[in-house]
Amino acid sequence: MTAAGRVATQADRSEGSPQPAPPAETLPPREPVAPAKLRSVLRRVFGLRALRPGQAEVIDRVLTGQSTLAVMPTGAGKSLCYQLPAVLNDALTVVISPLIALMKDQCDALAELGVPAMQLHSALDANRRLETEAQLARGAVRVLFTTPERLADARTLGLLQEQRVGLLVVDEAHCISQWGHDFRPAFSALRDARRALGRPPVLALTATASEPVQREIAQTLGIPRDGVLCHGVYRANLRLAVELPQTEAQRREFILRRLGNLEGTTGSAIVYCATVREATALHRQLREADMSAGLYHGKLPARERAAAQEAFMRDERRVMVATNAFGMGIDKPDIRLILHAQMPASIEAYVQECGRAGRDGEPADCVLLFREGDRALQQFFAGGHAPSREELSAVWHALTSHTPQRGWLPAALAEMARLPQGRLEQALAALRSVRALRGSAADGLRAATRRDAGTVIAAAEAAALQRRQSGRDGVAAMVLYAKAGNCRWASVLAHFGEALDGDASRCGHCDSCARFEQLLASERAAPAAGPAAAPPAPATALYAPGQRVRVRRFGWGEVRACTQEAVSIAFPRHGLRDIHPDFVLATAHG
């Protein structure tokens, strides 16, 4: 670290915010690590003989000091992509993680391997926090796990400025994006923290990120275009399926029957519900049916959540009924079933949650139960309150009218702007998304731009409305997935701008592919069964190649091919998409 990067003036310190270091990189370009040394450390420290597909390319970039965004399937070994370089590099690796439980598991695992790793977050008591800070000041820590909120803390940032930070890791990096399915405002402040640390190389990791989210992550963290490595979301061992119960009674009956099939088998299951109310009701019903099930949602006390998670990890409870608050960072290899009792908010969230199954590489089932009421519920959530221009103006006026010495605390700011706490948080998220806000709730909030008020407020209002529309688009994509008759994996991959290997249009192991194979088998067997009814008119008679058609979500496009189950349409802005015929509005031949 340069002297300018280590030292802040007394005036800067009094404002409670360490100043950024100069823009120059603090670490010189690194020489490639000899392959023999890498293999030796991999075997000696981690007990592994070879890297998994995708890991080698990411690790090679990290070892040579190149900033990287790695999009890798859940269970592909993302953690090793920074753990191995941390052992080979004598500088400090700082890992930003959204979940304290996740960083505890990772920290404990590294400590067992003999790697000096510690954690710094709000759940530590004063003694443990002071011990970690002392170890950090002595340079005795190789890997530090912390949260984005803690990294924004002036004291923590000051301690890190005294160290040589060789790598900044952002785990669950989709949280950076306001379009991500787990948007978390504190992540958007990482740009300032990285600058304050002298711009060390950054490694961003996520299992699911669409192309727009990838671009936003890369832009925020200064990752070059050639540093975005996407190894896809496809998991061949996951069998995707959708069930369409007509009534709530049928939905509950299916859940009970499917979970009952776990009896006499090994492995665990997670049942996801969209609301706390549904999770609580379903958990009660399972317990009444003498099924061993745990319950996890955000409104439970922290102690109860921790106890439920531990019981699930130790196989004391084979089934966990949960909202989307559960699962991030859960590394349980034998989850055989992910059952979505209600439709999630987006395909990104669905893939993330399904990715918790089958981490041992063995087959696992991912089943979505969809009813029309699920669409209305998620549309309600997606169409939630966006801060109005008046609310944004009130918050911005309060932020810029005067600034307390240590910045604004949320409670004082809410009182000044005369807004409820919930509305204030939405306004702050919109301002942060346009980079008009810096600081944290713990250490004080400040305006971070000299743009005029009208420009800032208009930009924040537009960003909030775009975020709401993004939520609605996510719901529409999820409904389309549930109702489409084409290959499930092909639909998921198309959403992320990917495709199955080669020219394959079917994965061969989802429910749609199974029905297709059954149809082919029945057609092959038809002559032996005697005369049959006339086959239905082919779908090609409905939509011919070259015909212009319209789909509500994607607009106008041109038909390229058509089958009984899907119409392949080329859209000017959305590329080639497979759409179920029921969703296609035909026009005259073009």
C-alpha positions as CSV (number, residue, x, y, z in Angstrom):
1,M,0.0,0.0,0.0
2,T,1.3,3.4,-0.9
3,A,1.8,6.0,1.8
4,A,-1.1,8.0,0.3
5,G,-3.3,4.9,0.5
6,R,-2.4,4.4,4.2
7,V,-2.7,7.9,5.6
8,A,-5.8,10.0,6.0
9,T,-5.8,13.5,7.4
10,Q,-7.2,14.2,10.8
11,A,-10.0,16.1,9.2
12,D,-10.8,13.1,7.1
13,R,-10.9,10.9,10.2
14,S,-13.1,13.3,12.0
15,E,-15.7,13.0,9.2
16,G,-15.7,9.2,9.8
17,S,-14.8,8.2,6.3
18,P,-11.3,7.2,5.2
19,Q,-10.4,8.9,1.9
20,P,-9.8,7.0,-1.3
21,A,-6.3,6.1,-2.3
22,P,-4.8,7.3,-5.6
23,P,-6.2,5.5,-8.7
24,A,-3.0,3.6,-9.4
25,E,-3.0,-0.1,-8.7
26,T,-1.2,-0.9,-5.4
27,L,0.2,-4.3,-6.5
28,P,2.5,-4.8,-9.4
29,P,1.6,-7.4,-12.1
30,R,2.2,-10.9,-10.7
31,E,4.2,-13.6,-12.3
32,P,2.3,-16.8,-13.2
33,V,2.5,-19.5,-10.5
34,A,4.4,-22.6,-11.6
35,P,1.9,-25.4,-12.4
36,A,3.9,-27.8,-10.2
37,K,3.6,-25.5,-7.2
38,L,-0.1,-25.0,-7.8
39,R,-0.8,-28.8,-8.0
40,S,1.3,-29.3,-4.9
41,V,-0.6,-26.8,-2.8
42,L,-3.9,-28.1,-4.2
43,R,-3.1,-31.6,-3.0
44,R,-1.3,-30.8,0.2
45,V,-3.7,-28.1,1.6
46,F,-7.0,-28.9,0.0
47,G,-6.6,-32.7,-0.6
48,L,-7.6,-32.3,-4.2
49,R,-5.9,-33.9,-7.2
50,A,-7.4,-31.7,-10.0
51,L,-9.5,-28.6,-10.5
52,R,-13.1,-28.8,-11.7
53,P,-14.1,-27.5,-15.1
54,G,-14.0,-23.7,-15.1
55,Q,-11.9,-23.3,-11.9
56,A,-8.6,-23.3,-13.7
57,E,-9.4,-20.3,-15.9
58,V,-10.7,-18.2,-13.0
59,I,-7.8,-19.1,-10.7
60,D,-5.2,-18.3,-13.4
61,R,-6.6,-14.8,-13.8
62,V,-6.7,-14.3,-10.0
63,L,-3.1,-15.4,-9.6
64,T,-2.0,-12.9,-12.2
65,G,-3.9,-10.1,-10.6
66,Q,-6.6,-9.7,-13.2
67,S,-10.1,-8.6,-12.0
68,T,-12.7,-11.2,-12.9
69,L,-16.4,-12.0,-12.7
70,A,-17.0,-15.7,-12.6
71,V,-20.6,-17.0,-13.2
72,M,-20.4,-20.7,-12.2
73,P,-23.2,-23.2,-11.4
74,T,-24.0,-23.8,-7.8
75,G,-21.7,-26.6,-6.5
76,A,-19.0,-25.9,-9.1
77,G,-16.5,-25.0,-6.4
78,K,-16.5,-21.2,-6.6
79,S,-14.9,-20.8,-3.1
80,L,-11.7,-22.6,-4.2
81,C,-11.2,-19.9,-6.8
82,Y,-10.1,-17.5,-4.1
83,Q,-9.0,-19.9,-1.4
84,L,-6.2,-21.5,-3.5
85,P,-4.8,-18.0,-4.6
86,A,-5.0,-16.9,-0.9
87,V,-2.7,-19.7,0.1
88,L,-0.3,-18.9,-2.8
89,N,-0.3,-15.1,-2.2
90,D,1.1,-13.5,0.9
91,A,-1.2,-10.5,0.7
92,L,-4.5,-10.2,2.6
93,T,-7.7,-11.6,0.8
94,V,-10.9,-9.8,1.9
95,V,-14.1,-11.8,1.2
96,I,-17.4,-9.9,1.2
97,S,-20.3,-12.1,1.9
98,P,-24.0,-11.3,2.5
99,L,-24.6,-14.0,5.1
100,I,-22.9,-14.4,8.5
101,A,-23.8,-18.1,8.6
102,L,-22.1,-18.6,5.3
103,M,-18.9,-16.9,6.2
104,K,-18.7,-18.8,9.5
105,D,-18.8,-22.1,7.7
106,Q,-16.2,-21.0,5.2
107,C,-13.9,-19.5,7.9
108,D,-14.1,-22.6,10.0
109,A,-13.3,-24.8,7.0
110,L,-10.2,-22.8,6.1
111,A,-9.0,-22.8,9.8
112,E,-9.3,-26.6,9.8
113,L,-7.0,-26.6,6.7
114,G,-4.4,-24.5,8.6
115,V,-5.2,-21.2,6.7
116,P,-5.3,-18.2,9.0
117,A,-8.9,-17.0,8.4
118,M,-11.0,-14.7,10.6
119,Q,-14.4,-13.0,10.4
120,L,-15.6,-9.5,11.2
121,H,-19.3,-8.7,11.4
122,S,-22.0,-7.4,13.7
123,A,-22.8,-10.8,15.3
124,L,-19.4,-10.9,17.1
125,D,-19.2,-9.9,20.7
126,A,-16.8,-7.1,21.7
127,N,-14.0,-9.4,22.8
128,R,-14.0,-11.4,19.6
129,R,-14.2,-8.3,17.5
130,L,-11.2,-6.8,19.3
131,E,-9.3,-10.0,18.9
132,T,-9.9,-10.1,15.2
133,E,-8.9,-6.4,14.8
134,A,-5.7,-7.1,16.7
135,Q,-4.8,-10.1,14.6
136,L,-5.6,-8.1,11.5
137,A,-3.3,-5.2,12.6
138,R,-0.5,-7.6,13.2
139,G,-0.8,-9.0,9.7
140,A,-1.6,-12.5,11.1
141,V,-4.7,-12.9,8.9
142,R,-4.6,-14.4,5.4
143,V,-8.3,-14.4,4.7
144,L,-10.8,-12.0,6.3
145,F,-14.6,-12.6,5.9
146,T,-16.8,-9.6,6.4
147,T,-20.1,-8.1,5.2
148,P,-20.6,-5.2,2.9
149,E,-22.1,-3.2,5.8
150,R,-19.0,-3.8,7.9
151,L,-16.6,-2.9,5.1
152,A,-18.3,0.5,4.9
153,D,-17.5,1.1,8.5
154,A,-14.8,3.7,8.9
155,R,-12.9,1.8,11.6
156,T,-12.8,-1.4,9.6
157,L,-11.8,0.4,6.4
158,G,-9.1,2.2,8.3
159,L,-7.7,-1.1,9.5
160,L,-7.7,-2.6,6.1
161,Q,-5.9,0.5,4.6
162,E,-3.0,-0.4,6.9
163,Q,-2.7,-3.8,5.2
164,R,-1.7,-5.0,1.8
165,V,-4.9,-6.2,0.3
166,G,-4.1,-8.5,-2.6
167,L,-7.6,-9.5,-3.5
168,L,-11.2,-8.3,-2.9
169,V,-13.7,-11.1,-3.3
170,V,-17.4,-10.4,-3.7
171,D,-19.5,-13.5,-3.0
172,E,-23.1,-13.7,-4.3
173,A,-22.2,-10.7,-6.5
174,H,-25.7,-10.5,-8.1
175,C,-26.6,-8.6,-4.9
176,I,-24.7,-5.7,-6.4
177,S,-27.2,-5.2,-9.2
178,Q,-30.5,-3.4,-8.7
179,W,-31.8,-5.9,-11.2
180,G,-30.5,-8.9,-9.2
181,H,-33.0,-11.2,-7.4
182,D,-31.4,-10.4,-4.0
183,F,-30.7,-6.7,-4.4
184,R,-28.9,-5.4,-1.3
185,P,-28.1,-1.7,-1.2
186,A,-24.9,-2.0,0.9
187,F,-23.3,-3.9,-2.0
188,S,-23.5,-0.8,-4.2
189,A,-21.0,0.9,-1.9
190,L,-18.3,-1.6,-2.7
191,R,-17.0,0.6,-5.5
192,D,-16.0,3.3,-3.0
193,A,-14.5,0.7,-0.6
194,R,-12.3,-0.8,-3.3
195,R,-11.1,2.7,-4.3
196,A,-10.2,3.4,-0.6
197,L,-8.2,0.2,-0.5
198,G,-6.1,1.3,-3.5
199,R,-8.1,-0.7,-6.1
200,P,-6.9,-4.2,-5.5
201,P,-7.9,-6.9,-8.0
202,V,-11.4,-8.1,-7.5
203,L,-13.1,-11.5,-7.9
204,A,-16.9,-11.4,-8.2
205,L,-18.6,-14.8,-7.8
206,T,-22.2,-15.7,-8.5
207,A,-24.2,-18.7,-9.6
208,T,-26.9,-16.8,-11.5
209,A,-26.6,-13.5,-13.4
210,S,-28.3,-12.6,-16.6
211,E,-26.3,-10.5,-19.2
212,P,-27.6,-7.1,-17.9
213,V,-26.7,-8.1,-14.3
214,Q,-23.3,-9.3,-15.5
215,R,-22.7,-5.9,-17.2
216,E,-23.7,-4.0,-14.0
217,I,-21.5,-6.0,-11.8
218,A,-18.5,-5.6,-14.1
219,Q,-19.1,-1.8,-14.4
220,T,-19.5,-1.3,-10.7
221,L,-16.3,-3.2,-9.8
222,G,-14.2,-2.2,-12.7
223,I,-14.0,-5.6,-14.3
224,P,-12.9,-5.6,-18.0
225,R,-15.1,-7.2,-20.7
226,D,-12.6,-10.1,-21.2
227,G,-12.7,-10.7,-17.4
228,V,-16.3,-11.9,-17.5
229,L,-16.2,-15.7,-17.4
230,C,-19.6,-17.4,-17.7
231,H,-19.6,-21.1,-17.2
232,G,-23.3,-21.4,-17.4
233,V,-26.1,-22.5,-15.0
234,Y,-26.8,-25.9,-16.5
235,R,-26.7,-28.9,-14.1
236,A,-27.2,-32.2,-15.9
237,N,-28.1,-34.0,-12.7
238,L,-31.1,-31.8,-11.9
239,R,-34.4,-33.0,-13.3
240,L,-36.8,-30.0,-13.7
241,A,-40.5,-30.5,-13.7
242,V,-43.7,-28.4,-13.3
243,E,-47.1,-29.5,-11.9
244,L,-50.3,-27.6,-12.4
245,P,-52.7,-28.4,-9.5
246,Q,-56.1,-27.0,-10.1
247,T,-57.0,-26.4,-6.4
248,E,-55.2,-25.7,-3.2
249,A,-56.3,-29.1,-1.9
250,Q,-54.6,-30.7,-4.9
251,R,-51.5,-28.7,-4.2
252,R,-51.2,-29.8,-0.6
253,E,-52.1,-33.4,-1.5
254,F,-49.2,-33.4,-4.1
255,I,-46.8,-32.0,-1.5
256,L,-47.7,-34.6,1.1
257,R,-47.5,-37.4,-1.4
258,R,-44.1,-36.3,-2.8
259,L,-42.5,-35.8,0.6
260,G,-44.0,-39.1,1.7
261,N,-42.0,-40.8,-1.0
262,L,-38.8,-39.8,0.8
263,E,-39.6,-42.5,3.4
264,G,-37.2,-45.4,3.0
265,T,-34.7,-43.3,1.0
266,T,-31.7,-41.2,1.8
267,G,-31.3,-37.5,1.4
268,S,-33.2,-34.3,2.3
269,A,-35.7,-31.9,0.8
270,I,-36.4,-28.2,0.9
271,V,-40.0,-26.9,0.3
272,Y,-40.1,-23.2,-0.7
273,C,-43.1,-21.0,-0.1
274,A,-43.6,-17.5,-1.3
275,T,-45.0,-16.2,2.0
276,V,-44.4,-16.7,5.8
277,R,-48.1,-17.5,6.2
278,E,-48.0,-20.3,3.6
279,A,-44.7,-21.7,5.0
280,T,-46.2,-21.7,8.6
281,A,-49.4,-23.4,7.5
282,L,-47.7,-26.0,5.4
283,H,-45.2,-26.8,8.2
284,R,-48.1,-27.3,10.6
285,Q,-49.8,-29.7,8.2
286,L,-46.6,-31.7,7.8
287,R,-46.1,-32.0,11.5
288,E,-49.7,-33.1,11.9
289,A,-49.0,-35.8,9.3
290,D,-46.0,-36.9,11.5
291,M,-43.4,-35.8,9.1
292,S,-40.1,-34.5,10.5
293,A,-39.9,-31.0,9.1
294,G,-38.2,-27.8,10.2
295,L,-39.4,-24.2,9.6
296,Y,-37.3,-21.2,8.5
297,H,-38.3,-17.7,7.6
298,G,-37.1,-14.2,8.2
299,K,-39.6,-13.4,11.0
300,L,-38.4,-16.1,13.3
301,P,-36.0,-15.1,16.0
302,A,-32.3,-15.5,15.0
303,R,-31.9,-18.3,17.6
304,E,-34.8,-20.3,16.2
305,R,-33.5,-19.9,12.6
306,A,-30.0,-21.1,13.6
307,A,-31.5,-24.1,15.5
308,A,-33.6,-25.0,12.5
309,Q,-30.7,-24.8,10.1
310,E,-28.4,-26.9,12.3
311,A,-31.1,-29.6,12.7
312,F,-31.4,-29.7,9.0
313,M,-27.7,-29.9,8.4
314,R,-27.3,-32.7,10.9
315,D,-30.2,-34.7,9.3
316,E,-32.3,-34.4,12.5
317,R,-34.9,-32.8,10.2
318,R,-35.0,-34.2,6.6
319,V,-37.4,-31.6,5.3
320,M,-37.1,-27.8,5.6
321,V,-40.1,-25.7,4.9
322,A,-38.9,-22.2,4.2
323,T,-39.2,-18.9,2.4
324,N,-36.4,-17.5,0.2
325,A,-34.7,-16.4,3.4
326,F,-33.2,-19.9,3.7
327,G,-30.6,-21.6,1.6
328,M,-27.9,-19.1,0.5
329,G,-24.6,-20.7,1.5
330,I,-26.2,-24.0,2.5
331,D,-23.7,-26.7,1.4
332,K,-25.5,-29.9,2.0
333,P,-24.6,-32.5,-0.6
334,D,-27.5,-34.9,-0.3
335,I,-30.5,-32.7,-1.0
336,R,-32.6,-34.8,-3.4
337,L,-35.6,-32.6,-3.8
338,I,-36.3,-28.9,-4.1
339,L,-40.1,-28.4,-4.2
340,H,-41.5,-25.0,-4.9
341,A,-45.0,-25.0,-3.3
342,Q,-45.5,-21.6,-4.9
343,M,-43.9,-19.9,-7.9
344,P,-40.9,-17.7,-7.0
345,A,-40.4,-14.2,-8.3
346,S,-38.0,-14.8,-11.1
347,I,-36.1,-17.4,-13.1
348,E,-32.9,-16.2,-11.4
349,A,-34.3,-16.9,-8.0
350,Y,-35.7,-20.2,-9.1
351,V,-32.3,-21.4,-10.5
352,Q,-30.5,-20.2,-7.4
353,E,-32.8,-22.2,-5.1
354,C,-32.9,-25.3,-7.3
355,G,-29.1,-25.2,-7.4
356,R,-29.0,-26.3,-3.7
357,A,-30.0,-29.8,-4.8
358,G,-27.7,-32.6,-5.9
359,R,-24.4,-31.0,-4.9
360,D,-23.0,-34.5,-4.6
361,G,-23.4,-34.9,-8.4
362,E,-26.2,-37.5,-8.0
363,P,-29.6,-37.0,-9.6
364,A,-32.1,-34.7,-7.8
365,D,-35.6,-33.4,-8.6
366,C,-36.7,-29.8,-8.8
367,V,-40.4,-29.5,-9.0
368,L,-42.5,-26.3,-9.3
369,L,-46.2,-26.2,-8.4
370,F,-47.9,-23.5,-10.3
371,R,-51.4,-22.0,-9.9
372,E,-52.8,-18.8,-11.4
373,G,-53.0,-17.3,-7.9
374,D,-49.2,-17.5,-7.7
375,R,-48.9,-15.1,-10.6
376,A,-51.2,-12.5,-8.8
377,L,-49.2,-12.9,-5.5
378,Q,-45.8,-12.3,-7.2
379,Q,-47.2,-9.4,-9.3
380,F,-48.4,-7.8,-6.0
381,F,-44.8,-8.1,-4.6
382,A,-43.2,-6.8,-7.8
383,G,-45.6,-3.9,-8.1
384,G,-44.9,-2.7,-4.6
385,H,-44.4,0.9,-3.7
386,A,-41.8,2.8,-5.6
387,P,-40.7,6.1,-3.9
388,S,-42.5,9.1,-5.4
389,R,-40.7,12.2,-6.6
390,E,-42.0,14.0,-3.5
391,E,-40.5,11.3,-1.2
392,L,-37.2,11.4,-3.0
393,S,-37.1,15.1,-2.9
394,A,-37.8,15.2,0.9
395,V,-35.0,12.7,1.6
396,W,-32.5,14.5,-0.8
397,H,-33.3,17.9,0.8
398,A,-32.7,16.5,4.2
399,L,-29.4,14.9,3.2
400,T,-28.1,18.1,1.6
401,S,-29.6,20.7,3.9
402,H,-26.9,20.0,6.5
403,T,-24.8,17.0,7.4
404,P,-24.2,15.9,11.0
405,Q,-20.5,15.4,11.8
406,R,-20.8,11.6,11.5
407,G,-23.4,11.6,8.8
408,W,-27.2,10.9,9.0
409,L,-28.5,8.0,11.0
410,P,-31.7,6.5,9.4
411,A,-34.0,7.3,12.3
412,A,-33.0,10.9,12.3
413,L,-33.2,11.1,8.5
414,A,-36.7,9.6,8.5
415,E,-37.9,12.1,11.1
416,M,-36.3,15.0,9.1
417,A,-38.0,13.8,5.8
418,R,-41.2,12.9,7.6
419,L,-41.3,9.4,6.2
420,P,-41.9,5.9,7.7
421,Q,-38.8,3.8,8.0
422,G,-39.9,1.5,5.2
423,R,-40.5,4.3,2.7
424,L,-37.1,5.9,3.7
425,E,-35.3,2.6,2.9
426,Q,-36.9,2.5,-0.5
427,A,-35.9,6.1,-1.3
428,L,-32.3,5.5,0.0
429,A,-32.0,2.4,-2.2
430,A,-33.1,4.4,-5.3
431,L,-30.6,7.2,-4.5
432,R,-27.8,4.7,-3.9
433,S,-28.6,3.0,-7.2
434,V,-27.7,6.2,-9.1
435,R,-24.6,6.6,-6.9
436,A,-26.0,9.7,-5.1
437,L,-25.5,8.2,-1.6
438,R,-22.5,6.9,0.4
439,G,-21.9,5.6,3.9
440,S,-23.9,3.1,5.8
441,A,-26.8,3.0,8.3
442,A,-24.3,2.3,11.1
443,D,-21.7,5.0,10.3
444,G,-23.9,7.7,8.8
445,L,-25.3,8.5,5.4
446,R,-24.1,11.4,3.1
447,A,-24.9,12.8,-0.3
448,A,-22.2,11.6,-2.7
449,T,-22.7,13.8,-5.8
450,R,-22.6,17.5,-6.7
451,R,-25.3,17.1,-9.4
452,D,-28.3,19.5,-9.0
453,A,-31.3,18.2,-7.0
454,G,-33.6,18.0,-10.0
455,T,-31.2,15.7,-11.9
456,V,-30.6,13.4,-8.9
457,I,-34.2,13.1,-8.1
458,A,-35.3,12.4,-11.7
459,A,-32.5,9.7,-12.0
460,A,-33.5,8.1,-8.8
461,E,-37.2,8.1,-9.7
462,A,-36.5,6.5,-13.1
463,A,-34.2,3.9,-11.5
464,A,-37.0,2.9,-9.0
465,L,-39.6,2.6,-11.7
466,Q,-37.2,0.5,-13.8
467,R,-36.6,-1.7,-10.8
468,R,-40.3,-2.2,-10.4
469,Q,-40.7,-3.0,-14.1
470,S,-37.8,-5.5,-13.9
471,G,-39.7,-7.3,-11.1
472,R,-42.8,-7.5,-13.2
473,D,-40.8,-8.8,-16.1
474,G,-39.3,-11.5,-13.9
475,V,-42.7,-12.7,-12.9
476,A,-43.8,-12.8,-16.5
477,A,-40.8,-14.9,-17.4
478,M,-41.5,-17.3,-14.6
479,V,-45.1,-17.7,-15.7
480,L,-44.0,-18.4,-19.2
481,Y,-41.6,-21.0,-18.0
482,A,-44.3,-22.7,-15.9
483,K,-46.8,-22.8,-18.8
484,A,-44.4,-23.6,-21.7
485,G,-44.4,-27.0,-23.1
486,N,-40.8,-27.0,-24.5
487,C,-37.7,-28.4,-22.7
488,R,-37.4,-26.8,-19.2
489,W,-33.6,-26.5,-19.3
490,A,-33.7,-25.0,-22.8
491,S,-36.1,-22.4,-21.5
492,V,-33.9,-21.6,-18.5
493,L,-30.8,-21.4,-20.5
494,A,-32.4,-19.1,-23.1
495,H,-33.3,-16.7,-20.3
496,F,-29.6,-16.4,-19.5
497,G,-28.6,-16.1,-23.2
498,E,-27.2,-19.7,-23.3
499,A,-28.1,-22.9,-25.0
500,L,-27.7,-26.6,-24.6
501,D,-24.5,-28.1,-26.0
502,G,-24.3,-28.4,-29.7
503,D,-27.6,-28.1,-31.6
504,A,-29.6,-29.9,-29.0
505,S,-33.1,-28.5,-28.3
506,R,-33.9,-30.9,-25.5
507,C,-32.0,-31.9,-22.3
508,G,-33.6,-35.3,-22.2
509,H,-34.2,-35.3,-18.4
510,C,-37.1,-32.8,-17.6
511,D,-40.8,-33.5,-17.5
512,S,-41.4,-31.9,-21.0
513,C,-38.7,-34.1,-22.6
514,A,-40.2,-37.2,-20.8
515,R,-43.7,-36.4,-22.3
516,F,-42.1,-35.9,-25.7
517,E,-40.4,-39.3,-25.5
518,Q,-43.7,-40.9,-24.4
519,L,-45.5,-39.3,-27.4
520,L,-42.9,-40.6,-29.8
521,A,-43.1,-44.1,-28.2
522,S,-46.9,-44.1,-28.5
523,E,-46.7,-43.0,-32.2
524,R,-44.2,-45.8,-33.0
525,A,-46.5,-48.3,-31.3
526,A,-49.7,-47.0,-32.9
527,P,-49.7,-49.3,-36.0
528,A,-49.5,-52.4,-33.8
529,A,-52.5,-51.3,-31.8
530,G,-54.8,-51.2,-34.9
531,P,-56.5,-48.2,-36.6
532,A,-56.2,-45.0,-34.7
533,A,-57.9,-41.7,-34.8
534,A,-56.7,-39.1,-37.3
535,P,-53.7,-37.2,-35.8
536,P,-54.1,-33.5,-34.9
537,A,-53.2,-31.0,-37.5
538,P,-49.4,-30.2,-37.3
539,A,-48.4,-27.0,-35.6
540,T,-46.6,-25.9,-38.7
541,A,-50.1,-25.4,-40.3
542,L,-50.6,-22.7,-37.7
543,Y,-47.3,-20.8,-37.8
544,A,-45.2,-21.0,-40.9
545,P,-41.5,-20.0,-41.2
546,G,-41.3,-16.3,-42.2
547,Q,-44.7,-15.4,-40.6
548,R,-44.7,-12.3,-38.5
549,V,-46.2,-12.9,-35.1
550,R,-46.5,-11.1,-31.8
551,V,-45.8,-12.2,-28.2
552,R,-47.0,-9.8,-25.5
553,R,-43.7,-9.8,-23.6
554,F,-41.3,-9.6,-26.5
555,G,-43.3,-7.8,-29.2
556,W,-43.1,-8.6,-32.9
557,G,-40.9,-11.3,-34.3
558,E,-40.5,-13.7,-37.2
559,V,-41.2,-17.5,-37.0
560,R,-38.2,-19.6,-37.8
561,A,-39.6,-23.1,-36.9
562,C,-42.6,-24.6,-35.3
563,T,-43.5,-27.9,-33.5
564,Q,-46.5,-29.0,-31.5
565,E,-44.8,-27.8,-28.3
566,A,-42.9,-24.6,-29.2
567,V,-42.7,-21.9,-31.8
568,S,-39.1,-20.6,-32.4
569,I,-39.3,-16.9,-33.0
570,A,-36.6,-14.4,-33.8
571,F,-37.2,-11.1,-32.0
572,P,-35.1,-8.0,-33.0
573,R,-34.3,-7.1,-29.4
574,H,-34.5,-10.4,-27.6
575,G,-33.0,-12.9,-30.1
576,L,-34.3,-16.4,-30.8
577,R,-36.9,-17.6,-28.3
578,D,-39.0,-20.8,-28.0
579,I,-42.6,-19.8,-27.1
580,H,-45.5,-22.1,-26.4
581,P,-48.1,-21.8,-29.2
582,D,-50.8,-20.6,-26.7
583,F,-48.8,-17.4,-26.1
584,V,-48.3,-16.6,-29.8
585,L,-50.6,-14.1,-31.5
586,A,-50.6,-14.7,-35.3
587,T,-50.9,-12.2,-38.1
588,A,-50.9,-12.5,-41.8
589,H,-48.0,-14.1,-43.6
590,G,-45.2,-11.7,-44.2
